[in-house]
Amino acid sequence: MLGKMKVEKKFLSKDKWHSVTRVFRYIRPYLGYFIFGMIMLALSSVILMVFLFVAGEMANAANGESRFGLPVRDYGWVFLILLVAQAAFSYLRTVSMAIVSENGMADLRKDLFNKIATLPYPYFESKRIGELTSRITNDIEKLQNTFSVTLAEFLRQIITLVIGIAVLAWLAPRLSLIMLASIPVVVLVAMVFGRYIRKISKERQDQMADSNTIAEEVLQNFQIVKSFTNEYVESLRYSRSIKEVVEISIRYAKWRGFFFMFVITLLFGGIFFVLWQGALMVESGDMKLGDLFSFIMYTGMIGGAIAGLGSLTTQLIGAIGATDRVFEILDQEHEIELSKPLKTYPRFNGTVSFADVSFAYPSRPEITVLKDIDIHIESGQTIALVGASGAGKSTLTSLLLRLYDYDRGIISIDGEDVRQIDLTTLRRNMALVPQDISLFAGSIRENILYGRPDASEEEVVDAARNANALDFINEFPDGLDTIVGERGAKVSGGQRQRIAIARALLRDPAILILDEATSSLDAESEQLVQLALDTLMKGRTSIIIAHRLSTVRNVDQIYVLAQGEIVESGTHDELMSNQHGAYNQLARLQLETD
Ligand SMILES: Nc1ncnc2c1ncn2[C@@H]1O[C@H](COP(=O)(O)OP(=O)(O)OP(=O)(O)O)[C@@H](O)[C@H]1O
């Protein structure tokens, strides 16, 4: 245990180091730019240091103590040359580092996106969507910053430190010792202090976020707050939270005030002390005035470099964490290879059979969600799955789509075990019309084309017509180009369903899975949707997850599920004739609630 903790505490464990070298692989194609950028950065940093030295030397020249005999008036040219060179180096560095980081990180981002898109379904359940998005956005952003700025800044500060200390030691060794014994110490103390203050600032932000959540919640559930007349309770909750924000803010302000007092007093105290010692040396003739001038400026640079290195190290550690998280996903096993879709696939006949299938979700292995399921569907038949909520209807269809692998039994299509069928071929032969239809944010055309991206305009129009959608689409001024809004919010529920049906029609699947919408539409819209569904089901094997029994009267076979088991099966009439059967009970219950 102790040994393990020690390993975890190490700044760069072997695994982490491995991730770092892997991320550098993304930089390798742009290595030339990377090296060039680093050289430009080194040159511009050196020039900055030379600049400070030349400024001091100019003061020496003005004081009649020039080292190189260059008259003061010529310093203008020297500065000009240095400035132009510095500008050119900085520009070249910024551009070349951007080429490296933008391209390298875009490659990494694409790899990550492709990996996420091809991961098996259960992976998404174990992660929150926000977490995965954050990998593509925040983590890669962090790495991008590292390659465009942090690494370069790190190098710059090291150069500043090395050159700075070397020049100081050469200019005035004794004063350098005095300076090195005071300024870096103050800077280090200030950094630790600064970190503590950042912690309080974070606390303040968190508390503020909590208060904002209360406000947001109230706004989102305005109707509920009003109907329960809970305005006063909410007001209390909000003011309590805001009060805490104020308390933390004041504590934060006090520490900040103290921090600035500390920094100004000690840091400036240190600088003045060095300045004073230097002035004494100038007075006694041990140091030139211009050198003291350079000395103080170098001291400032060194102090800045030490502080900079501290925060850059924190950023680099953060970037290593980000690298780790990104590679954790990249190392997952994907379920399909990402390749250009084939135009044609072997088409199934559509005979589906579940033989003795049992299943438990990987996240809850102790609960058997489906037990010994036996279902046989002939090609072109329609069956319905009915049963209480949580009975296992959706799970059954997820297994057919092979979103999960089952534990026992065999699911086969046209006599072949689905586990032996190529996943893309399997899913290409199916279409799912889900319960909650959420469209992509583009146009109606794009949403229909999602069923088969290479379909012609004529096929799209045909699909829309057969889905009873063409009339309402044509009524929109932009027709098929109408933008449906985020998740399809700008079209009605019934229209969304018909767009989804058109999409499924365009796909022309051998097997159709239909999760009936629970929220009811008005009678007219319902009829239009039902007619569209009838067209869609024609000539295919269809599995309907039915919530309303009225829609399953004409199906070939109904399976009643209860707690993961099939408790009854038969046609509507057969099942209704069993007075004490589960289906009969469900039907009576629905009659009562309708
Ligand atoms: N991803 C999951 N991980 C773990 N358990 C799950 C998961 N999805 C569903 N379950 C559980 O499996 C059981 C069957 O759920 P399923 O969604 O198949 O029921 P359903 O009959 O389709 O219900 P509904 O009519 O409400 O959609 C439920 O007990 C549910 O809690």
The ligand as an SDF file (V2000), in Angstrom:
LIG
                    3D

 31 33  0  0  0  0  0  0  0  0999 V2000
  -28.6060    0.7720  -19.3480 N   0  0  0  0  0  0  0  0  0  0  0  0
  -29.1060    0.0990  -18.3340 C   0  0  0  0  0  0  0  0  0  0  0  0
  -28.3320   -0.3290  -17.3160 N   0  0  0  0  0  0  0  0  0  0  0  0
  -28.8320   -1.0420  -16.2970 C   0  0  0  0  0  0  0  0  0  0  0  0
  -30.1300   -1.3770  -16.1890 N   0  0  0  0  0  0  0  0  0  0  0  0
  -30.9680   -0.9640  -17.1660 C   0  0  0  0  0  0  0  0  0  0  0  0
  -30.5070   -0.2000  -18.2720 C   0  0  0  0  0  0  0  0  0  0  0  0
  -31.5470    0.0790  -19.0760 N   0  0  0  0  0  0  0  0  0  0  0  0
  -32.6210   -0.4880  -18.4910 C   0  0  0  0  0  0  0  0  0  0  0  0
  -32.2830   -1.1050  -17.3500 N   0  0  0  0  0  0  0  0  0  0  0  0
  -33.1690   -1.8680  -16.4700 C   0  0  0  0  0  0  0  0  0  0  0  0
  -33.6540   -2.9820  -17.2040 O   0  0  0  0  0  0  0  0  0  0  0  0
  -35.0130   -3.2040  -16.9810 C   0  0  0  0  0  0  0  0  0  0  0  0
  -35.7790   -3.2400  -18.2840 C   0  0  0  0  0  0  0  0  0  0  0  0
  -35.7350   -1.9530  -18.8580 O   0  0  0  0  0  0  0  0  0  0  0  0
  -36.3300   -1.6320  -20.2940 P   0  0  0  0  0  0  0  0  0  0  0  0
  -35.9370   -0.2510  -20.6300 O   0  0  0  0  0  0  0  0  0  0  0  0
  -35.9740   -2.7010  -21.2340 O   0  0  0  0  0  0  0  0  0  0  0  0
  -37.8880   -1.6960  -19.9790 O   0  0  0  0  0  0  0  0  0  0  0  0
  -39.1120   -1.2980  -20.9240 P   0  0  0  0  0  0  0  0  0  0  0  0
  -40.0450   -2.4290  -20.8250 O   0  0  0  0  0  0  0  0  0  0  0  0
  -38.6370   -0.9060  -22.2580 O   0  0  0  0  0  0  0  0  0  0  0  0
  -39.6780   -0.0320  -20.1390 O   0  0  0  0  0  0  0  0  0  0  0  0
  -40.4200    1.2840  -20.7160 P   0  0  0  0  0  0  0  0  0  0  0  0
  -41.7310    0.8590  -21.2130 O   0  0  0  0  0  0  0  0  0  0  0  0
  -40.5500    2.1450  -19.4940 O   0  0  0  0  0  0  0  0  0  0  0  0
  -39.5210    1.8580  -21.7520 O   0  0  0  0  0  0  0  0  0  0  0  0
  -35.4670   -2.1140  -16.0170 C   0  0  0  0  0  0  0  0  0  0  0  0
  -35.5110   -2.6630  -14.7280 O   0  0  0  0  0  0  0  0  0  0  0  0
  -34.3990   -1.0650  -16.1040 C   0  0  0  0  0  0  0  0  0  0  0  0
  -34.2320   -0.4200  -14.8650 O   0  0  0  0  0  0  0  0  0  0  0  0
  1  2  1  0
  2  3  1  0
  2  7  2  0
  3  4  2  0
  4  5  1  0
  5  6  2  0
  6  7  1  0
  6 10  1  0
  7  8  1  0
  8  9  2  0
  9 10  1  0
 10 11  1  0
 11 12  1  0
 11 30  1  0
 12 13  1  0
 13 14  1  0
 13 28  1  0
 14 15  1  0
 15 16  1  0
 16 17  2  0
 16 18  1  0
 16 19  1  0
 19 20  1  0
 20 21  2  0
 20 22  1  0
 20 23  1  0
 23 24  1  0
 24 25  2  0
 24 26  1  0
 24 27  1  0
 28 29  1  0
 28 30  1  0
 30 31  1  0
M  END
$$$$
